[in-house]
């Protein structure tokens, strides 16, 4: 972590080793196993009940073993009313990631406008992959063939543009 109070600048970099995570298992693998068990009871699989579902979904929080995070914030740039920030997260285990830069400008004492973007990337079934095409990568849903299954599905980067206006300060 680096902070320069004179410039109102902060930079944070972090590496996270998630020892309980999986090196090769993807979100798609876990969800496919849940869907298969919901449609029938595969041999040597635990019975599908509330506890086994909770256990399976609990594993979603342990997807990757290696992560990197970068956060940067520069407020009151050159004593102006402009701020910039950026958050980036990378799952090194599956190659997916997310980045979100933002530019904000304080219009008046209690009015702040922000413009930003959100970009995610990753292959099919990875943690930060294209959520809109995610279901098309499953062969079956609830043990039945998925009519939307696309064997040629390729996850594409997603981009969202954000506009935010905040009025007031403090909390209540």
C-alpha positions in Angstrom: 0.0 0.0 0.0 1.2 3.5 -0.9 -0.4 6.7 0.3 0.7 10.3 -0.5 -1.4 12.7 1.6 -0.1 15.8 -0.2 -1.4 14.5 -3.5 -4.5 12.7 -2.1 -3.3 9.6 -3.8 -3.6 6.0 -2.7 -2.5 2.8 -4.4 -3.1 -0.7 -3.0 -1.9 -4.0 -4.5 -2.7 -7.4 -3.0 -2.1 -11.0 -3.8 -4.4 -13.5 -2.2 -3.7 -17.2 -1.9 -7.0 -19.0 -1.3 -5.7 -22.4 -0.1 -9.3 -23.8 0.0 -9.8 -22.8 -3.7 -9.6 -25.0 -6.8 -6.7 -24.9 -9.3 -8.7 -26.3 -12.2 -12.4 -26.4 -11.2 -14.6 -23.7 -12.7 -17.9 -22.2 -11.6 -19.5 -24.0 -14.6 -18.2 -27.4 -13.2 -19.8 -26.8 -9.8 -23.1 -25.6 -11.2 -23.2 -28.4 -13.7 -22.8 -30.9 -10.8 -25.6 -29.2 -8.9 -27.9 -29.3 -11.9 -27.1 -33.0 -12.6 -27.9 -33.9 -9.0 -31.1 -32.0 -9.1 -32.3 -34.0 -12.1 -31.4 -37.4 -10.7 -29.1 -39.1 -8.2 -25.8 -40.0 -9.9 -24.0 -43.0 -8.3 -21.6 -42.2 -5.5 -23.0 -38.6 -5.1 -24.5 -37.5 -1.8 -28.3 -37.2 -1.7 -29.6 -33.9 -2.9 -31.1 -32.0 0.1 -30.8 -28.5 1.6 -27.5 -29.3 3.3 -25.8 -30.7 0.2 -27.0 -27.7 -1.9 -25.7 -25.3 0.7 -22.4 -27.2 0.7 -22.1 -27.1 -3.1 -23.0 -23.4 -3.3 -20.6 -22.8 -0.4 -17.8 -24.0 -2.7 -18.6 -21.2 -5.1 -16.8 -18.8 -2.7 -13.6 -20.9 -3.1 -13.3 -20.9 -6.9 -9.8 -19.7 -7.4 -6.6 -20.3 -5.5 -4.6 -17.3 -6.7 -5.9 -13.7 -7.0 -4.5 -10.3 -7.6 -6.2 -7.0 -6.7 -5.2 -3.4 -7.5 -6.9 -0.3 -6.3 -6.0 3.3 -7.1 -7.6 6.5 -6.0 -6.6 10.1 -6.6 -9.0 12.7 -5.1 -9.0 16.4 -5.5 -6.6 16.2 -8.4 -4.3 19.3 -8.4 -6.7 20.9 -5.9 -9.6 20.5 -8.3 -13.1 19.0 -7.8 -12.2 15.9 -9.9 -11.4 12.4 -8.6 -10.4 9.2 -10.4 -10.3 5.7 -9.1 -9.8 2.2 -10.5 -10.4 -1.3 -9.1 -9.0 -4.4 -10.8 -9.4 -8.0 -9.8 -7.7 -11.0 -11.5 -8.3 -14.7 -10.8 -5.0 -16.2 -11.9 -6.3 -19.7 -11.5 -8.8 -19.4 -14.3 -7.6 -16.3 -16.2 -10.7 -14.2 -15.7 -10.8 -10.7 -14.3 -12.7 -7.5 -13.8 -11.6 -3.8 -14.0 -13.7 -0.7 -13.2 -12.3 2.8 -13.7 -14.3 5.8 -12.5 -14.0 9.6 -12.9 -16.0 11.8 -10.5 -16.6 15.6 -10.4 -18.1 17.5 -7.5 -20.5 20.0 -9.1 -21.6 21.8 -5.9 -21.1 21.2 -2.2 -23.7 18.4 -2.1 -23.8 17.2 -5.7 -21.3 14.7 -7.2 -21.4 13.1 -10.7 -19.5 10.0 -11.5 -18.9 8.3 -14.9 -17.3 4.9 -15.1 -17.0 1.7 -16.9 -17.0 -2.0 -15.9 -15.1 -4.6 -18.0 -15.0 -8.3 -17.2 -13.3 -11.1 -19.2 -12.7 -14.8 -19.0 -13.4 -18.1 -20.8 -16.7 -20.0 -20.5 -17.3 -21.2 -17.0 -14.7 -18.9 -15.3 -15.5 -16.7 -12.3 -15.7 -13.3 -14.1 -16.8 -14.6 -17.5 -19.6 -13.2 -19.7 -22.7 -13.7 -17.5 -25.2 -13.3 -20.4 -24.0 -16.4 -22.2 -23.2 -18.5 -19.2 -26.3 -20.7 -19.3 -25.6 -21.6 -23.0 -22.4 -23.4 -21.9 -24.4 -26.1 -19.9 -25.2 -29.4 -21.7 -28.0 -30.2 -19.3 -30.3 -28.3 -16.9 -32.0 -30.4 -14.2 -31.0 -33.5 -15.9 -32.7 -32.5 -19.2 -30.9 -31.4 -22.4 -30.5 -27.6 -22.4 -32.3 -26.2 -25.5 -30.1 -23.2 -25.4 -26.8 -25.2 -25.3 -24.2 -24.0 -27.7 -21.1 -26.1 -28.0 -19.4 -23.3 -29.8 -20.1 -20.8 -27.0 -17.1 -18.5 -26.4 -17.3 -16.1 -23.5 -16.8 -12.5 -24.6 -15.7 -9.6 -22.5 -18.5 -7.6 -21.1 -18.6 -3.8 -20.9 -21.0 -1.6 -18.9 -21.0 2.1 -18.7 -22.0 3.7 -15.4 -23.4 7.1 -14.6 -24.1 8.0 -11.0 -25.3 11.2 -9.3 -25.1 11.5 -5.5 -26.8 14.2 -3.5 -25.8 14.9 0.1 -23.1 13.6 2.4 -22.9 11.7 5.6 -25.1 8.8 6.7 -28.4 8.4 8.6 
